[in-house]
Amino acid sequence: MANTHTELLYHCVWSTKNREPLIHPKIEESVWAILAKVATRHQMHIRRAGGIENHVHVLIDIPKTLSVSEAMKQLKGGASNAINQEGLLPAGRFAWQEGYAAFTVSSSNAAQVAAYVANQRKHHHQRTFEDELVILLEKHGVEYDQKYLWD
């Protein structure tokens, strides 16, 4: 095969610094737009962004030239800089927690994951972010140590 063809679709999740409730409903659409703009600048494409006050989910295409860790570094760093530059938080600086969770998504499940990402407010009437993340990690068979999960 003369060319390389990929579809690298991920469901990524990360929280605000210390899981503080920083993404208020008044600014969430601006935060999602900033994430999309930063992603585009780095040849990524966010198919859907969502979340609640203390965390974000994105369904994102990452190009073959970027590792997931580099993509998350670019996305999180660029977004926090832009959020701060735009002054979306009048009383302080915006920051993300270190780390993230990333799960591969097949094309056949993309619509289902996009709907899940879009309906975060509804999901969180029933469970906390902490419970949700543990469920996602276990569903995808990701090993973790509870002791270090929230540092």
C-alpha positions as CSV (number, residue, x, y, z in Angstrom):
1,M,0.0,0.0,0.0
2,A,1.6,3.3,-1.1
3,N,-0.2,5.6,1.4
4,T,-1.1,5.5,5.0
5,H,-4.8,5.7,5.8
6,T,-6.1,6.1,9.4
7,E,-9.1,7.0,11.4
8,L,-8.0,7.6,15.0
9,L,-11.1,8.5,17.0
10,Y,-10.9,8.9,20.7
11,H,-13.3,9.6,23.6
12,C,-11.2,11.7,26.0
13,V,-12.1,12.9,29.4
14,W,-10.3,15.2,31.8
15,S,-11.2,17.5,34.7
16,T,-10.7,21.0,35.9
17,K,-7.9,21.6,38.4
18,N,-8.9,19.9,41.7
19,R,-12.2,19.2,40.0
20,E,-13.3,22.7,40.8
21,P,-16.7,23.7,39.3
22,L,-15.2,26.3,36.8
23,I,-17.2,25.5,33.6
24,H,-20.4,27.3,34.4
25,P,-23.3,26.8,32.0
26,K,-22.9,30.5,31.0
27,I,-19.5,29.8,29.6
28,E,-19.6,26.2,28.6
29,E,-20.4,26.9,24.9
30,S,-17.4,29.2,24.8
31,V,-15.2,26.5,26.3
32,W,-16.4,24.0,23.7
33,A,-15.7,26.5,20.9
34,I,-12.2,27.2,22.3
35,L,-11.5,23.5,22.4
36,A,-12.6,23.1,18.8
37,K,-10.5,26.0,17.7
38,V,-7.4,24.7,19.4
39,A,-8.0,21.2,18.0
40,T,-8.3,22.6,14.5
41,R,-5.0,24.5,14.9
42,H,-3.3,21.2,15.6
43,Q,-5.0,19.2,12.8
44,M,-7.4,17.5,15.2
45,H,-11.2,17.6,14.8
46,I,-13.6,17.6,17.7
47,R,-16.8,15.9,16.6
48,R,-18.5,16.6,19.9
49,A,-17.6,18.3,23.2
50,G,-19.5,18.3,26.4
51,G,-19.3,18.2,30.1
52,I,-20.3,19.8,33.3
53,E,-18.7,22.3,35.7
54,N,-15.8,20.1,36.7
55,H,-14.9,18.0,33.6
56,V,-14.9,17.7,29.9
57,H,-15.6,14.9,27.4
58,V,-14.6,15.2,23.7
59,L,-15.0,12.8,20.8
60,I,-12.0,13.7,18.8
61,D,-10.2,12.7,15.6
62,I,-6.4,12.8,16.1
63,P,-4.1,12.7,13.1
64,K,-1.6,9.9,12.6
65,T,1.2,12.4,13.2
66,L,0.2,13.1,16.9
67,S,0.4,10.8,19.8
68,V,-2.6,10.9,22.1
69,S,-0.4,12.4,24.9
70,E,0.9,15.1,22.6
71,A,-2.7,15.8,21.3
72,M,-4.0,16.2,24.9
73,K,-1.0,18.4,25.8
74,Q,-1.8,20.7,22.9
75,L,-5.5,20.7,23.5
76,K,-5.5,21.2,27.2
77,G,-2.7,23.8,27.2
78,G,-4.0,25.7,24.3
79,A,-7.5,25.8,25.7
80,S,-6.6,26.9,29.2
81,N,-4.4,29.7,27.7
82,A,-7.3,30.8,25.5
83,I,-9.9,30.6,28.3
84,N,-7.6,32.8,30.5
85,Q,-6.9,35.3,27.7
86,E,-10.6,35.7,26.9
87,G,-11.3,36.3,30.6
88,L,-14.1,33.8,30.8
89,L,-13.5,33.4,34.6
90,P,-13.7,36.9,36.1
91,A,-12.4,35.7,39.5
92,G,-9.2,33.8,38.8
93,R,-7.2,31.6,36.5
94,F,-8.5,28.6,34.7
95,A,-6.5,25.4,34.8
96,W,-7.0,21.7,34.0
97,Q,-6.1,18.8,36.3
98,E,-3.0,16.9,35.2
99,G,-3.8,13.7,33.3
100,Y,-6.7,12.5,31.2
101,A,-8.5,9.3,30.2
102,A,-8.6,8.3,26.5
103,F,-10.5,5.5,24.9
104,T,-10.5,4.4,21.3
105,V,-13.9,4.5,19.5
106,S,-14.9,2.5,16.5
107,S,-16.7,4.2,13.6
108,S,-19.7,2.0,14.4
109,N,-20.0,3.5,17.9
110,A,-19.2,7.1,17.1
111,A,-22.8,8.3,17.1
112,Q,-23.5,6.6,20.4
113,V,-20.4,8.2,22.0
114,A,-21.3,11.6,20.6
115,A,-24.7,11.4,22.1
116,Y,-23.2,10.4,25.5
117,V,-20.8,13.4,25.3
118,A,-23.7,15.7,24.3
119,N,-25.9,14.6,27.2
120,Q,-23.5,15.0,30.1
121,R,-25.8,17.2,32.2
122,K,-28.5,14.4,32.0
123,H,-25.9,11.7,33.0
124,H,-24.7,13.7,36.0
125,H,-28.2,13.9,37.6
126,Q,-27.5,10.2,38.3
127,R,-23.8,9.9,39.1
128,T,-20.8,12.0,40.0
129,F,-17.8,12.5,37.7
130,E,-15.7,10.3,40.0
131,D,-18.2,7.5,39.6
132,E,-18.5,8.0,35.9
133,L,-14.7,7.9,35.3
134,V,-14.4,4.6,37.3
135,I,-17.2,3.1,35.2
136,L,-15.5,4.2,32.0
137,L,-12.1,2.8,33.1
138,E,-13.6,-0.5,34.0
139,K,-15.8,-0.7,30.9
140,H,-12.7,-0.3,28.8
141,G,-10.5,-2.6,30.8
142,V,-8.1,0.1,31.9
143,E,-6.1,-0.7,35.0
144,Y,-5.9,2.0,37.6
145,D,-4.9,2.4,41.3
146,Q,-7.7,4.0,43.2
147,K,-5.1,5.5,45.5
148,Y,-3.7,7.7,42.7
149,L,-6.8,8.3,40.7
150,W,-7.6,11.7,42.1
151,D,-4.2,13.2,42.9
